[in-house]
Amino acid sequence: MPIDRSYIRVKAMLVIPNADGSRHLVSVNAPTTENPSGFHRLIGGSVELGETHREAIVREVDEELGARIVDLEHLGMVENIFRFNGEVGHEIVALYSGTLDPEPAEEGGTLTESDGSVVPVVWRPFDDQSLVVPLYPAGVNDWIRSSPEVVARHADTRQ
């Protein structure tokens, strides 16, 4: 079933650094009209009616990855206006950071979407300027690159 993009959606997404703080976990998504090479997206999803964005990210990570979030920290809000196969979308994203228990494998990891489809996950470098595959929501790119202290704090708690 296609997603109704006729209204602003509220989402919660998680920046998940690896143990040394050099990479973070993202889902690998299929090509679109705007991104013929596909795109990467932070882990997370829509906030459901009656739940907080904090409750939503905990639920989404459990549903998609079967994991628990450790040291969950709210980082801020990001507004994302975009096109997906020519259709305009608009979302407000509550951005969090934290680590996962258990942590996904270095390679071959997957997540399960709400429709039952299985999507690969990969560890994307924080220093991603040379990658051609974009990261969404786009508003997180500058934030992630300008906030290494948050990444370092979460990586330090696991060493």
DSSP file with accessible surface (Angstrom, degrees, kcal/mol):
  #  RESIDUE AA STRUCTURE BP1 BP2  ACC     N-H-->O    O-->H-N    N-H-->O    O-->H-N    TCO  KAPPA ALPHA  PHI   PSI    X-CA   Y-CA   Z-CA
    1    1 A M              0   0  223      0, 0.0   114,-0.0     0, 0.0     2,-0.0   0.000 360.0 360.0 360.0 130.0    0.0    0.0    0.0
    2    2 A P        -     0   0  120      0, 0.0     2,-0.4     0, 0.0     0, 0.0  -0.317 360.0-107.1 -67.8 153.8    1.5    3.4   -0.9
    3    3 A I        -     0   0   79      1,-0.1     2,-0.8     2,-0.0     0, 0.0  -0.651  26.4-124.0 -82.9 133.5    2.2    5.9    1.8
    4    4 A D        +     0   0   87     -2,-0.4     3,-0.3     1,-0.1    -1,-0.1  -0.693  31.5 176.5 -77.4 111.0   -0.2    8.9    2.0
    5    5 A R        +     0   0   33     -2,-0.8    -1,-0.1     1,-0.2    85,-0.1   0.138  49.4 105.0-101.6  18.8    2.1   12.0    1.7
    6    6 A S  S    S+     0   0   96     83,-0.1     2,-0.3     2,-0.1    -1,-0.2   0.416  80.5  43.0 -82.8   3.5   -0.8   14.5    1.7
    7    7 A Y  S    S-     0   0  130     -3,-0.3    83,-0.4    83,-0.1     2,-0.4  -0.951  96.2 -89.7-141.8 163.1   -0.1   15.6    5.3
    8    8 A I        -     0   0   91     -2,-0.3     2,-0.3    81,-0.1    83,-0.2  -0.595  44.6-149.3 -74.6 128.7    2.9   16.3    7.5
    9    9 A R  E     -a   91   0A  30     81,-2.4    83,-2.6    -2,-0.4     2,-0.5  -0.756   3.8-139.2-101.5 147.3    4.1   13.2    9.2
   10   10 A V  E     +a   92   0A  68     -2,-0.3    37,-2.7    37,-0.3     2,-0.3  -0.910  29.8 175.1-105.6 129.0    5.8   13.0   12.6
   11   11 A K  E     -aB  93  46A  19     81,-2.9    83,-3.0    -2,-0.5     2,-0.4  -0.876  25.5-147.9-130.4 163.4    8.7   10.6   12.9
   12   12 A A  E     +aB  94  45A   0     33,-2.7    33,-2.0    -2,-0.3     2,-0.3  -1.000  23.1 179.8-130.6 130.4   11.3    9.5   15.4
   13   13 A M  E     -aB  95  44A   0     81,-2.6    83,-2.5    -2,-0.4     2,-0.4  -0.946  15.7-139.1-135.4 156.7   14.8    8.4   14.2
   14   14 A L  E     -aB  96  43A   0     29,-2.8    29,-0.9    -2,-0.3     2,-0.6  -0.943   5.9-149.1-124.4 130.0   17.9    7.2   15.9
   15   15 A V  E     -a   97   0A   3     81,-3.1    83,-1.6    -2,-0.4    11,-0.1  -0.887  24.1-170.9 -91.1 118.0   21.6    7.9   15.2
   16   16 A I        -     0   0    2     -2,-0.6     9,-1.9     9,-0.4    83,-0.1  -0.892   4.2-159.6-117.7  97.9   23.3    4.7   16.3
   17   17 A P  B     -D   24   0B   0      0, 0.0     7,-0.3     0, 0.0     2,-0.1  -0.459  17.3-121.2 -76.3 150.6   27.2    4.9   16.4
   18   18 A N    >   -     0   0    3      5,-2.5     3,-1.4    -2,-0.1   140,-0.1  -0.243  43.3 -85.0 -77.9 177.9   29.4    1.9   16.2
   19   19 A A  T 3  S+     0   0   39      1,-0.3   139,-0.2     2,-0.1   140,-0.1   0.836 128.8  41.5 -59.8 -35.1   31.8    1.2   19.1
   20   20 A D  T 3  S-     0   0  101    138,-0.1    -1,-0.3   136,-0.0   135,-0.1   0.471 107.7-121.3 -95.6   3.1   34.6    3.4   17.8
   21   21 A G  S <  S+     0   0   17     -3,-1.4    -2,-0.1     2,-0.2   131,-0.1   0.631  82.5 111.5  74.8  15.0   32.3    6.2   16.7
   22   22 A S  S    S+     0   0   51    103,-0.1   104,-2.6   104,-0.1   105,-0.5   0.704  77.5  25.8 -93.6 -20.7   33.4    6.1   13.0
   23   23 A R  E     - E   0 125B  65    102,-0.3    -5,-2.5   103,-0.1     2,-0.3  -0.909  61.9-150.6-139.5 164.1   30.1    4.9   11.5
   24   24 A H  E     -DE  17 124B   1    100,-2.7   100,-3.1    -2,-0.3     2,-0.3  -0.969  29.9-101.0-138.5 154.2   26.4    4.8   12.2
   25   25 A L  E     + E   0 123B   0     -9,-1.9    18,-0.6    -2,-0.3    -9,-0.4  -0.550  44.3 165.2 -81.1 133.4   23.6    2.3   11.3
   26   26 A V  E     -FE  42 122B   0     96,-2.4    96,-2.3    -2,-0.3     2,-0.3  -0.958  34.8-114.2-139.8 157.5   21.3    3.1    8.4
   27   27 A S  E     -FE  41 121B   0     14,-2.8    14,-1.6    -2,-0.3     2,-0.6  -0.678  26.7-129.0 -89.5 150.3   18.8    1.2    6.3
   28   28 A V  E     -F   40   0B  49     92,-2.7     2,-0.3    -2,-0.3    12,-0.2  -0.897  29.3-163.9-101.1 121.4   19.5    0.7    2.6
   29   29 A N  E     -F   39   0B  28     10,-3.0    10,-1.4    -2,-0.6     3,-0.1  -0.816  20.5-100.9-115.2 150.7   16.6    1.8    0.4
   30   30 A A        -     0   0   73     -2,-0.3     8,-0.1     8,-0.2    -1,-0.1  -0.082  50.7 -80.1 -63.9 159.6   15.7    1.0   -3.2
   31   31 A P        -     0   0   86      0, 0.0     2,-0.3     0, 0.0    -1,-0.1  -0.200  47.6-170.6 -58.2 149.0   16.2    3.5   -6.1
   32   32 A T        -     0   0   13      3,-1.8     6,-0.2    -3,-0.1     3,-0.1  -0.828  41.9 -94.5-129.7 174.5   13.7    6.3   -6.6
   33   33 A T  S    S+     0   0  105     -2,-0.3    51,-0.1     1,-0.2    -1,-0.1   0.912 128.8  41.1 -56.0 -42.9   13.2    8.8   -9.3
   34   34 A E  S    S+     0   0   62      1,-0.2    -1,-0.2    49,-0.1    50,-0.1   0.738 124.7  36.4 -78.3 -25.9   15.3   11.3   -7.3
   35   35 A N    >   +     0   0   24      1,-0.1     3,-2.4    -3,-0.1    -3,-1.8  -0.724  61.0 176.8-132.0  82.2   17.9    8.8   -6.2
   36   36 A P  T 3  S+     0   0  101      0, 0.0    -1,-0.1     0, 0.0     3,-0.1   0.722  85.9  52.4 -62.8 -17.9   18.7    6.2   -8.9
   37   37 A S  T 3  S-     0   0   87      1,-0.4     2,-0.1    95,-0.1    96,-0.1   0.337 115.7-117.4 -93.9   4.1   21.4    4.7   -6.7
   38   38 A G    <   -     0   0    2     -3,-2.4    -1,-0.4    -6,-0.2     2,-0.3  -0.366  30.3-108.5  86.5-171.5   19.0    4.3   -3.8
   39   39 A F  E     -F   29   0B  20    -10,-1.4   -10,-3.0    94,-0.2     2,-0.3  -0.980  10.2-121.5-154.3 162.0   19.4    6.1   -0.5
   40   40 A H  E     -Fg  28 135B  24     94,-3.1    96,-2.2    -2,-0.3     2,-0.4  -0.829  26.8-168.2-103.9 149.6   20.2    5.5    3.2
   41   41 A R  E     -Fg  27 136B  29    -14,-1.6   -14,-2.8    -2,-0.3     3,-0.1  -0.995  26.1-107.8-139.2 142.2   17.8    6.4    6.0
   42   42 A L  E     -F   26   0B   0     94,-1.9     2,-0.2    -2,-0.4   -16,-0.2  -0.283  48.1 -95.1 -60.3 155.7   18.2    6.6    9.7
   43   43 A I  E    S+B   14   0A   0    -29,-0.9   -29,-2.8   -18,-0.6     2,-0.3  -0.525  84.5  62.5 -74.8 137.6   16.6    3.8   11.7
   44   44 A G  E     -B   13   0A   0    -31,-0.2     2,-0.3    -2,-0.2   -31,-0.2  -0.931  53.3-156.7 143.4-164.7   13.1    4.7   13.0
   45   45 A G  E     -B   12   0A   6    -33,-2.0   -33,-2.7    -2,-0.3    15,-0.1  -0.948  38.2 -14.7 179.5-159.6    9.7    5.6   11.7
   46   46 A S  E     -B   11   0A  33     -2,-0.3     2,-0.4   -35,-0.2   -35,-0.3  -0.307  50.9-125.0 -72.9 144.7    6.3    7.2   12.3
   47   47 A V        -     0   0   33    -37,-2.7   -37,-0.3    -2,-0.1     2,-0.2  -0.736  31.3-135.9 -83.1 129.2    4.9    8.3   15.6
   48   48 A E    >   -     0   0  104     -2,-0.4     3,-2.2     4,-0.2     8,-0.1  -0.571  32.1 -82.3 -87.7 154.6    1.5    6.6   16.2
   49   49 A L  T 3  S+     0   0  185      1,-0.3    -1,-0.1    -2,-0.2     3,-0.1  -0.286 116.9  18.7 -54.9 127.2   -1.5    8.5   17.5
   50   50 A G  T 3  S+     0   0   83      1,-0.3     2,-0.3    -3,-0.1    -1,-0.3   0.415 104.1 100.3  92.4  -2.8   -1.3    8.6   21.3
   51   51 A E    <   -     0   0   37     -3,-2.2    -1,-0.3     4,-0.0     2,-0.1  -0.880  68.7-122.4-115.9 151.7    2.4    7.8   21.7
   52   52 A T     >  -     0   0   74     -2,-0.3     4,-2.3     1,-0.1    -4,-0.2  -0.412  30.0-110.9 -78.7 164.6    5.3   10.2   22.3
   53   53 A H  H  > S+     0   0   60      1,-0.2     4,-2.2     2,-0.2     5,-0.2   0.870 120.9  55.4 -67.4 -29.2    8.2   10.4   19.9
   54   54 A R  H  > S+     0   0  119      2,-0.2     4,-1.8     1,-0.2    -1,-0.2   0.938 109.0  45.9 -65.1 -46.2   10.4    8.8   22.6
   55   55 A E  H  > S+     0   0  104      1,-0.2     4,-2.5     2,-0.2    -2,-0.2   0.890 110.7  56.0 -61.9 -36.8    7.9    5.8   22.9
   56   56 A A  H  X S+     0   0    0     -4,-2.3     4,-3.2     2,-0.2     5,-0.2   0.917 106.1  47.8 -64.9 -43.2    7.9    5.6   19.1
   57   57 A I  H  X S+     0   0    0     -4,-2.2     4,-2.3     2,-0.2     5,-0.2   0.912 112.4  49.7 -69.1 -35.9   11.6    5.3   18.7
   58   58 A V  H  X S+     0   0   74     -4,-1.8     4,-2.0    -5,-0.2    -1,-0.2   0.948 115.3  44.1 -63.6 -45.6   11.8    2.6   21.3
   59   59 A R  H  X S+     0   0   38     -4,-2.5     4,-3.1     2,-0.2     5,-0.3   0.940 112.9  51.0 -64.1 -47.2    8.9    0.7   19.6
   60   60 A E  H  X S+     0   0   18     -4,-3.2     4,-3.1     1,-0.2     5,-0.4   0.922 110.8  47.7 -59.8 -44.6   10.3    1.1   16.1
   61   61 A V  H  X>S+     0   0    0     -4,-2.3     4,-2.4    -5,-0.2     6,-1.1   0.915 113.8  48.0 -65.8 -39.1   13.7   -0.2   17.1
   62   62 A D  H  X5S+     0   0   99     -4,-2.0     4,-1.4    -5,-0.2    -2,-0.2   0.950 117.1  42.3 -64.7 -47.4   12.2   -3.2   18.8
   63   63 A E  H  <5S+     0   0   97     -4,-3.1    -2,-0.2     1,-0.2    -1,-0.2   0.911 123.4  36.0 -65.4 -44.6    9.9   -3.9   15.9
   64   64 A E  H  <5S+     0   0   10     -4,-3.1    48,-1.8    -5,-0.3    -3,-0.2   0.859 136.8  14.2 -80.5 -39.0   12.5   -3.4   13.2
   65   65 A L  H  <5S-     0   0   37     -4,-2.4    -3,-0.2    -5,-0.4    -2,-0.2   0.490  88.4-125.6-117.2 -10.0   15.6   -4.7   14.8
   66   66 A G  S  <<S+     0   0   49     -4,-1.4     2,-0.3    -5,-0.7    -4,-0.2   0.863  70.6 126.0  63.6  34.6   14.5   -6.7   17.8
   67   67 A A        -     0   0    8     -6,-1.1     2,-0.4    -9,-0.1    -1,-0.2  -0.822  58.7-128.7-125.1 163.6   16.8   -4.6   19.9
   68   68 A R  E     -C  101   0A 150     33,-2.7    33,-2.4    -2,-0.3     2,-0.5  -0.863  26.7-122.6-109.1 142.6   16.7   -2.4   23.0
   69   69 A I  E     -C  100   0A  20     -2,-0.4     2,-0.4    31,-0.2     3,-0.3  -0.752  23.3-159.3 -89.1 130.7   18.1    1.2   23.0
   70   70 A V  E    S+C   99   0A  39     29,-3.2    29,-2.3    -2,-0.5     0, 0.0  -0.880  71.8   5.3-107.5 139.4   20.8    1.9   25.6
   71   71 A D  E    S-     0   0A  84     -2,-0.4    -1,-0.2    27,-0.2     2,-0.2   0.901  81.4-163.7  57.1  46.7   21.6    5.5   26.7
   72   72 A L  E     -     0   0A  31     -3,-0.3     2,-0.4    26,-0.1    26,-0.2  -0.415  10.8-179.0 -64.3 128.5   18.7    7.0   24.7
   73   73 A E  E     -C   97   0A  60     24,-2.5    24,-2.3    -2,-0.2     2,-0.4  -0.994  26.5-131.2-135.8 126.9   19.3   10.8   24.3
   74   74 A H  E     +C   96   0A  77     -2,-0.4    22,-0.3    22,-0.2     3,-0.1  -0.644  24.3 180.0 -76.0 127.6   17.0   13.3   22.5
   75   75 A L  E     -     0   0A  28     20,-3.1     2,-0.3    -2,-0.4    21,-0.2   0.758  46.3 -83.7 -99.3 -33.4   19.2   15.4   20.2
   76   76 A G  E     -C   95   0A  19     19,-1.4    19,-3.2     2,-0.0    -1,-0.4  -0.963  46.7 -64.2 155.5-169.2   16.6   17.8   18.7
   77   77 A M  E     -C   94   0A 100     -2,-0.3     2,-0.4    17,-0.2    17,-0.2  -0.905  34.0-165.5-118.7 144.5   14.1   18.2   15.9
   78   78 A V  E     -C   93   0A  16     15,-2.6    15,-3.4    -2,-0.4     2,-0.5  -0.995  11.0-146.8-129.8 132.0   14.6   18.2   12.1
   79   79 A E  E     -C   92   0A 116     -2,-0.4     2,-0.5    13,-0.2    13,-0.2  -0.853  17.2-168.2 -97.3 135.0   12.2   19.3    9.5
   80   80 A N  E     +C   91   0A   8     11,-3.0    11,-2.7    -2,-0.5     2,-0.5  -0.962  13.0 177.4-131.1 112.8   12.4   17.4    6.2
   81   81 A I  E     +C   90   0A 112     -2,-0.5     2,-0.3     9,-0.2     9,-0.2  -0.974  28.3 147.8-111.8 127.0   10.6   18.5    3.0
   82   82 A F  E     -C   89   0A  36      7,-2.4     7,-3.1    -2,-0.5     2,-0.4  -0.881  45.1-113.9-149.4 174.4   11.4   16.1    0.2
   83   83 A R  E     -C   88   0A 139     -2,-0.3     2,-0.5     5,-0.2     5,-0.2  -0.976  20.3-171.3-119.8 137.8   10.3   14.4   -3.0
   84   84 A F  E >  S-C   87   0A  61      3,-2.6     3,-1.9    -2,-0.4    -2,-0.0  -0.966  80.0 -23.2-130.9 109.4    9.8   10.7   -3.3
   85   85 A N  T 3  S-     0   0   82     -2,-0.5     3,-0.1     1,-0.3    -1,-0.1   0.896 129.2 -50.0  50.9  44.0    9.2    9.4   -6.8
   86   86 A G  T 3  S+     0   0   42      1,-0.2     2,-0.4     0, 0.0    -1,-0.3   0.250 114.9 116.2  86.2 -11.6    8.0   12.9   -7.8
   87   87 A E  E <   - C   0  84A  98     -3,-1.9    -3,-2.6     1,-0.0    -1,-0.2  -0.743  66.5-121.1 -96.0 134.9    5.6   13.3   -4.9
   88   88 A V  E     - C   0  83A  71     -2,-0.4     2,-0.3    -5,-0.2    -5,-0.2  -0.509  31.8-175.3 -74.7 136.8    6.2   15.9   -2.2
   89   89 A G  E     - C   0  82A   2     -7,-3.1    -7,-2.4    -2,-0.2     2,-0.4  -0.932   8.9-168.0-128.4 155.8    6.6   14.7    1.4
   90   90 A H  E     + C   0  81A  45    -83,-0.4   -81,-2.4    -2,-0.3     2,-0.3  -0.972  12.7 167.6-147.0 127.4    6.9   16.7    4.6
   91   91 A E  E     -aC   9  80A  10    -11,-2.7   -11,-3.0    -2,-0.4     2,-0.5  -0.991  29.6-143.5-142.7 150.6    7.9   15.3    8.0
   92   92 A I  E     -aC  10  79A  50    -83,-2.6   -81,-2.9    -2,-0.3     2,-0.5  -0.973  28.3-158.7-109.8 123.6    9.0   16.5   11.4
   93   93 A V  E     -aC  11  78A   0    -15,-3.4   -15,-2.6    -2,-0.5     2,-0.6  -0.917  15.1-149.0-115.8 122.9   11.6   14.2   12.9
   94   94 A A  E     -aC  12  77A   0    -83,-3.0   -81,-2.6    -2,-0.5     2,-0.5  -0.800  27.3-149.0 -82.2 119.5   12.5   13.8   16.6
   95   95 A L  E     +aC  13  76A   1    -19,-3.2   -20,-3.1    -2,-0.6   -19,-1.4  -0.816  20.8 175.3-101.5 129.4   16.2   12.9   16.4
   96   96 A Y  E     -aC  14  74A   4    -83,-2.5   -81,-3.1    -2,-0.5     2,-0.3  -0.841  17.6-149.5-124.4 163.8   17.7   10.6   19.1
   97   97 A S  E     +aC  15  73A   1    -24,-2.3   -24,-2.5    -2,-0.3     2,-0.3  -0.960  35.2 119.2-130.7 152.0   21.1    9.0   19.7
   98   98 A G  E     -     0   0A   0    -83,-1.6     2,-0.3    -2,-0.3   -27,-0.2  -0.937  49.7-101.3 171.9 173.3   21.8    5.8   21.5
   99   99 A T  E     - C   0  70A   5    -29,-2.3   -29,-3.2    -2,-0.3     2,-0.3  -0.719  33.3-118.4-113.5 167.8   23.3    2.3   21.1
  100  100 A L  E     - C   0  69A  10     -2,-0.3   -31,-0.2   -31,-0.2     3,-0.1  -0.837  12.7-128.6-113.1 146.7   21.6   -1.0   20.6
  101  101 A D  E    S+ C   0  68A  84    -33,-2.4   -33,-2.7     1,-0.4     2,-0.1  -0.961 105.8  26.2-130.4 110.3   21.5   -4.2   22.6
  102  102 A P  S    S-     0   0   87      0, 0.0    -1,-0.4     0, 0.0   -34,-0.0   0.593  99.7-138.4 -79.3 156.6   22.2   -6.4   20.9
  103  103 A E        -     0   0   73     -3,-0.1     3,-0.1    -2,-0.1    -2,-0.1  -0.585  26.4-107.5 -77.6 136.6   24.3   -4.5   18.4
  104  104 A P        -     0   0   25      0, 0.0    -1,-0.1     0, 0.0    -4,-0.1  -0.233  43.6 -89.2 -61.5 155.9   23.7   -5.5   14.7
  105  105 A A        -     0   0   61      1,-0.1     4,-0.3     2,-0.1     3,-0.1  -0.171  31.1-114.9 -62.0 156.6   26.4   -7.4   12.9
  106  106 A E  S    S+     0   0   99      1,-0.1    17,-0.4    -3,-0.1     2,-0.3   0.849  99.5  13.7 -59.5 -37.6   29.2   -5.7   11.1
  107  107 A E  S    S+     0   0  173     15,-0.1    -1,-0.1     1,-0.1    -2,-0.1  -0.981 118.1  30.4-139.6 152.4   27.8   -7.1    7.8
  108  108 A G  S    S+     0   0   75     -2,-0.3    14,-0.1     1,-0.2    -2,-0.1   0.561  73.9 150.8  81.6  10.9   24.7   -8.8    6.6
  109  109 A G        -     0   0   13     12,-0.4    12,-2.2    -4,-0.3     2,-0.3  -0.338  20.1-175.7 -75.4 156.1   22.3   -7.1    9.0
  110  110 A T  E     -H  120   0C  77     10,-0.3     2,-0.3   -45,-0.1     8,-0.1  -0.941  15.4-150.0-142.1 164.7   18.6   -6.5    8.2
  111  111 A L  E     -H  119   0C   1      8,-2.5     8,-2.8    -2,-0.3     2,-0.6  -0.935  19.6-126.5-131.1 158.9   15.5   -4.8    9.6
  112  112 A T  E     -H  118   0C  64    -48,-1.8     6,-0.2    -2,-0.3     5,-0.1  -0.936  21.9-143.4-110.3 120.6   11.9   -5.7    9.1
  113  113 A E    >   -     0   0   38      4,-3.1     3,-2.2    -2,-0.6     0, 0.0  -0.290  31.4-101.4 -73.9 166.9    9.5   -3.0    7.9
  114  114 A S  T 3  S+     0   0  119      1,-0.3    -1,-0.1     2,-0.1    -2,-0.0   0.770 123.7  56.8 -63.1 -23.9    5.9   -2.7    9.1
  115  115 A D  T 3  S-     0   0  124      2,-0.1    -1,-0.3  -114,-0.0     3,-0.1   0.413 122.4-106.0 -87.2   3.7    4.7   -4.3    5.9
  116  116 A G  S <  S+     0   0   47     -3,-2.2    -2,-0.1     1,-0.3     2,-0.1   0.327  74.6 138.9  92.2  -8.2    6.9   -7.3    6.5
  117  117 A S        -     0   0   48     -5,-0.1    -4,-3.1     1,-0.1     2,-0.5  -0.418  49.6-131.9 -71.5 147.3    9.6   -6.5    3.9
  118  118 A V  E     -H  112   0C  92     -6,-0.2    -6,-0.2    -3,-0.1    -1,-0.1  -0.877  23.9-171.0-104.7 128.9   13.2   -7.1    4.9
  119  119 A V  E     -H  111   0C  17     -8,-2.8    -8,-2.5    -2,-0.5   -90,-0.1  -0.958  23.2-115.6-122.4 136.2   15.7   -4.3    4.3
  120  120 A P  E     -H  110   0C  68      0, 0.0   -92,-2.7     0, 0.0     2,-0.4  -0.350  24.5-154.2 -66.3 150.2   19.5   -4.4    4.6
  121  121 A V  E     -E   27   0B   9    -12,-2.2   -12,-0.4   -94,-0.2     2,-0.3  -0.954  13.6-177.1-121.5 146.0   21.2   -2.2    7.2
  122  122 A V  E     -E   26   0B  54    -96,-2.3   -96,-2.4    -2,-0.4     2,-0.8  -0.933  33.9-109.4-136.8 161.5   24.8   -1.0    6.9
  123  123 A W  E     -E   25   0B  17    -17,-0.4   -98,-0.2    -2,-0.3   -96,-0.0  -0.841  38.0-159.6 -93.8 107.1   27.3    1.0    8.9
  124  124 A R  E     -E   24   0B   8   -100,-3.1  -100,-2.7    -2,-0.8     4,-0.1  -0.723  21.4-112.3 -89.4 134.7   27.6    4.3    7.1
  125  125 A P  E     -E   23   0B  47      0, 0.0  -102,-0.3     0, 0.0  -103,-0.1  -0.368  11.2-139.2 -65.0 141.6   30.8    6.4    7.8
  126  126 A F  S    S+     0   0   25   -104,-2.6     2,-1.7     1,-0.2  -103,-0.1   0.883 104.0  63.3 -64.3 -37.9   30.1    9.7    9.7
  127  127 A D        +     0   0  129   -105,-0.5     3,-0.3     1,-0.2    -1,-0.2  -0.657  70.0 147.3 -85.3  82.8   32.7   11.2    7.3
  128  128 A D    >   +     0   0    6     -2,-1.7     3,-1.9     1,-0.2    -1,-0.2   0.165  18.6 119.5-110.8  18.0   30.5   10.5    4.3
  129  129 A Q  T 3  S+     0   0  133      1,-0.3    -1,-0.2    -3,-0.1    -2,-0.0   0.793  78.0  51.7 -57.8 -27.6   31.3   13.4    2.0
  130  130 A S  T 3  S+     0   0  111     -3,-0.3    -1,-0.3     2,-0.0     2,-0.2   0.564  86.5 104.4 -89.0  -6.1   32.6   11.0   -0.7
  131  131 A L    <   -     0   0   67     -3,-1.9    -3,-0.0     1,-0.1     0, 0.0  -0.517  54.6-159.9 -77.5 142.0   29.5    8.7   -0.8
  132  132 A V  S    S+     0   0  123     -2,-0.2   -95,-0.1     2,-0.1    -1,-0.1   0.661  72.0  88.0 -91.0 -18.8   27.1    9.1   -3.7
  133  133 A V  S    S-     0   0   32    -94,-0.1   -94,-0.2   -96,-0.1    -2,-0.1  -0.717  80.5-133.6 -82.4 117.0   24.2    7.5   -1.8
  134  134 A P        -     0   0   34      0, 0.0   -94,-3.1     0, 0.0     2,-0.4  -0.295   7.8-129.5 -72.6 158.1   22.4   10.3    0.1
  135  135 A L  E     -g   40   0B   3    -96,-0.2   -94,-0.2     3,-0.1     6,-0.2  -0.902  32.6-117.7-106.0 133.9   21.3   10.1    3.8
  136  136 A Y  E    S+g   41   0B  57    -96,-2.2   -94,-1.9    -2,-0.4     2,-0.1  -0.934  92.0  46.6-124.7 150.7   17.8   11.0    4.8
  137  137 A P  S >  S-     0   0    1      0, 0.0     3,-2.0     0, 0.0     4,-0.3   0.452  80.0-150.8 -67.7 141.2   16.3   12.8    6.4
  138  138 A A  T >  S+     0   0   47      1,-0.3     3,-1.6     2,-0.2     4,-0.4   0.807  87.6  69.6 -56.9 -32.2   18.5   15.4    4.7
  139  139 A G  T 3> S+     0   0   38      1,-0.3     4,-0.7     2,-0.1    -1,-0.3   0.658  89.7  63.4 -63.4 -15.0   18.4   17.8    7.6
  140  140 A V  H <> S+     0   0    0     -3,-2.0     4,-3.2     1,-0.2     5,-0.3   0.709  82.4  80.0 -82.7 -18.3   20.5   15.4    9.8
  141  141 A N  H <> S+     0   0   26     -3,-1.6     4,-2.2    -4,-0.3     5,-0.2   0.943  98.5  36.8 -56.7 -55.2   23.6   15.6    7.6
  142  142 A D  H  > S+     0   0  123     -4,-0.4     4,-1.8     1,-0.2    -1,-0.2   0.890 117.3  53.9 -64.8 -38.3   24.9   18.9    8.9
  143  143 A W  H  X S+     0   0   75     -4,-0.7     4,-0.6     2,-0.2    -2,-0.2   0.944 110.0  46.1 -61.6 -47.8   23.8   18.1   12.4
  144  144 A I  H >< S+     0   0    9     -4,-3.2     3,-1.0     1,-0.2    -2,-0.2   0.930 114.3  47.6 -62.2 -44.1   25.6   14.7   12.5
  145  145 A R  H 3< S+     0   0   84     -4,-2.2    -1,-0.2    -5,-0.3    -2,-0.2   0.799 114.5  46.7 -69.3 -26.5   28.8   16.2   11.0
  146  146 A S  H 3< S+     0   0   80     -4,-1.8    -1,-0.2     1,-0.2    -2,-0.2   0.418 106.1  60.3 -96.4   2.9   28.8   19.1   13.5
  147  147 A S    XX  +     0   0   10     -3,-1.0     4,-1.2    -4,-0.6     3,-1.0  -0.314  51.1 143.7-126.2  52.1   28.1   17.1   16.6
  148  148 A P  H 3>  +     0   0   82      0, 0.0     4,-3.0     0, 0.0     5,-0.2   0.790  67.2  68.9 -64.7 -21.8   31.0   14.6   17.0
  149  149 A E  H 3> S+     0   0  108      1,-0.2     4,-2.1     2,-0.2     5,-0.1   0.871  98.7  49.7 -66.4 -33.2   30.8   15.0   20.8
  150  150 A V  H <> S+     0   0   10     -3,-1.0     4,-2.0     2,-0.2    -1,-0.2   0.938 112.6  47.0 -68.7 -44.3   27.5   13.2   21.0
  151  151 A V  H  X S+     0   0   13     -4,-1.2     4,-2.4     1,-0.2     5,-0.2   0.946 112.9  49.1 -60.6 -46.7   28.8   10.4   18.8
  152  152 A A  H  X S+     0   0   42     -4,-3.0     4,-2.8     1,-0.2    -1,-0.2   0.897 107.5  55.3 -62.4 -39.7   31.9   10.1   20.9
  153  153 A R  H  X S+     0   0  109     -4,-2.1     4,-1.2    -5,-0.2    -1,-0.2   0.928 111.7  43.0 -60.7 -43.8   29.9   10.0   24.1
  154  154 A H  H  < S+     0   0    4     -4,-2.0     4,-0.4     1,-0.2    -1,-0.2   0.884 114.7  49.4 -72.8 -36.0   27.8    7.1   22.9
  155  155 A A  H >< S+     0   0    2     -4,-2.4     3,-1.4    -5,-0.2     4,-0.4   0.913 107.6  56.1 -67.6 -38.6   30.9    5.2   21.5
  156  156 A D  H >< S+     0   0  105     -4,-2.8     3,-1.0     1,-0.3    -1,-0.2   0.819  97.2  62.8 -62.9 -31.7   32.8    5.8   24.8
  157  157 A T  T 3< S+     0   0   75     -4,-1.2    -1,-0.3     1,-0.2    -2,-0.2   0.679 104.8  48.5 -70.7 -11.2   30.1    4.1   26.9
  158  158 A R  T <         0   0   63     -3,-1.4    -1,-0.2    -4,-0.4    -2,-0.2   0.431 360.0 360.0-107.9  -3.1   30.7    0.8   25.0
  159  159 A Q    <         0   0  156     -3,-1.0  -139,-0.0    -4,-0.4    -3,-0.0  -0.548 360.0 360.0 -96.7 360.0   34.4    0.5   25.2
